Amino acid sequence: MSAIPDLRLSTEVSDALERRRPVVALESTIIAHGLPRPRNLEVARELEQLVRDGGAVPATIAVLDGVAHVGLEEKALGRVASDTDLRKLGRRDLPTALGTGASGATTVSATAALAALAGIRVFATGGLGGVHRGWLSNWDESADLDVLSRTRITVVCAGVKSILDVPATLQRLETLNVSVAGYRTETFPGFYLSSSGEPVDWTLDSPGQIAGVMRAQDLLGGPETALIVANPVPESEQLDPDLHDTVLTDGLATAERKHVTGQAMTPFLLDYLMRHTGGASLEANLAAVRGNVRLAAEVAACWAEG
């Protein structure tokens, strides 16, 4: 049990942190809102097992009845997968959720914040949020970016969601002093795609090298910013680029006709892509998440050795 009010660590996670064993944080939004039932529970268990196979302890994070859980027991994991009333919680929603006894699945921003609060340094997810297309007129930007500019955590991801404005997102991350590196790639991944076509300034080649960068962050001090490790989905498992571009263009046009804006835009486009690619976008997403979880476990192991 953590000494911090309303933050409950599972026994497994608490023991691992006390013994300086590797731990990997996992978000719960993909379970509650990103996958069809009952496959979502199967994937949740699979991702936790991948962390364990990599020698680390999984810490799936969610808020249940006003308590932030870092590491879910089987019953709680099943609840996240089956409860259709769970809210989607970003960082800004956490005080209200905890103060009112609400329940919800955590997005990247909320997961990163709670993981860091618990003392977890490595977090694996699919794709980050970022600057939305048309941002010059709607100023729509994910809270992920601000939280990562103020949270010392390493996020292993497949870039940002390809439905977003990737160049603008990378520019914002630079402005916010968030370190970004490609993992064995010189181009920023495109979530469903191996490459967005945008270059990265730094390439890291091993989990040990990533852990070395994390140690350098701590030695330098300064702002508590994140390290983004952009790990591309293998080309053999990516969504067909031509299909992706065609469906995304159609989806954006459909969203405009239906006046879809704000927070509704991302789930609308992700659902549109899934339905109009025959589920291929979902499989590419899961392939990316699996790769990120495997790499995160290796990074956490190297970090724990230090």
Secondary structure, 3 states (H helix, E strand, C coil): CCCCCCEEECHHHHHHHHCCCCEEEECCHHHHCCCCCCHHHHHHHHHHHHHHHCCCEEEEEEEECCEEEECCCHHHHHHHHHCCCCEEECHHHHHHHHHHCCCEEECHHHHHHHHHHHCCCEEECCCECCECCCHHHHCCECHHHHHHCCCCCEEEECEECCCCCHHHHHHHHHHCCCEEEEECCCECCECCECCCCCECCCEECCHHHHHHHHHHHHHHCCCCCCEEEECCCCHHHCCCHHHHHHHHHHHHHHHHHCCCCHHHHHHHHHHHHHHHCCCHHHHHHHHHHHHHHHHHHHHHHHHHHC
